[in-house]
Amino acid sequence: MAPSPQNLGLLLVYFLSFLFGLPANLLALWAFLGHVRQPHPAPIHILLLIGFYCGIYCSTWLLVGISVERYHSVAFPLQYKLNRRPVYGVIAAVAIWLLSFGHCSVVIIVQYLPTNSSREANSRPVSYDNFTQEQLCVVLPVRLELCLLFFFIPMGVTIFFYWRLVRILVSQSQVVTRKHWRAVALVVATLFNFLVCFRPYNVSHVVGFFNKTSERWWVCAVVLTALNACIDPLILYFSSSAVRRAFDKRLQSGGASLAGYWRRRTGQPAAERGNGSLGAAI
């Protein structure tokens, strides 16, 4: 049986997210591993975000950690440098993991719920989308609680701290600098993550709760969360100087390799190009 256009579209989104997200996240991970050996390590919760870039629920609260860290580094720079400890990030990340994984255990629990529709349940394919009415009585409230705890609250906290951050940067100087642009880009990338990647998925939980059913478009909403893998490297780039140096170094290396390949293809040595340019200038 030929795959449907919807399945092909879902496969394309997942493939592109993997194609662009994996190399970018690996490069960011390499940059952080090199930076952690230095006396002033990068924020550890940003590093831990890379290992779980596919996790929908882990990512939202780790993005909150990044927003809080960025705000304190600008609002209270001296206190931030004195009290900065990687162990705080580790504790926060572990707590987020335990909270997320504990809530996601409903996927396992719901499979063993007693049901009066056993024949109907056995005839259905195994999926986290097909539920009996007995299972929906548990799944729908849990989904609603998940979207409140892991989407709406983190999004509100993140917007609050980034709004305060932008206000401080604007009040400090009337001249727009690279630091201002990086802050704006960080806010835009984070809002894109929440509003485009995570919002449809979590809105499906709210709609499903009030409609007492699992929405059909829930599958398409899940696919959008895969774009988080491509957006996370942008957030890491604008929030960490270590990642920016790693990306810039890789781009310069790639540009030099491309220029060398082009010279070999055209048969024009670098020295001749230099002499020609000098002669033209004279």
KAKA-V436893 format. One record per pair of residues at least 24 apart in sequence whose C-alpha atoms are under 6 Angstrom apart, sorted by sequence separation. I is the first residue (numbers start at 1). J is the second residue. If there is no record, write none. Layout:
i = (I & I)
j = (J & J)
This chain:
i = (197 & 198 & 197 & 44 & 57 & 45 & 44 & 45 & 186 & 186 & 147 & 182 & 144 & 143 & 144 & 140 & 67 & 57 & 61 & 64 & 71 & 53 & 21 & 25 & 21 & 24 & 17 & 31 & 28 & 31)
j = (224 & 225 & 225 & 86 & 100 & 89 & 89 & 93 & 235 & 238 & 202 & 238 & 205 & 205 & 206 & 209 & 158 & 150 & 154 & 158 & 165 & 229 & 229 & 233 & 230 & 233 & 227 & 243 & 243 & 246)
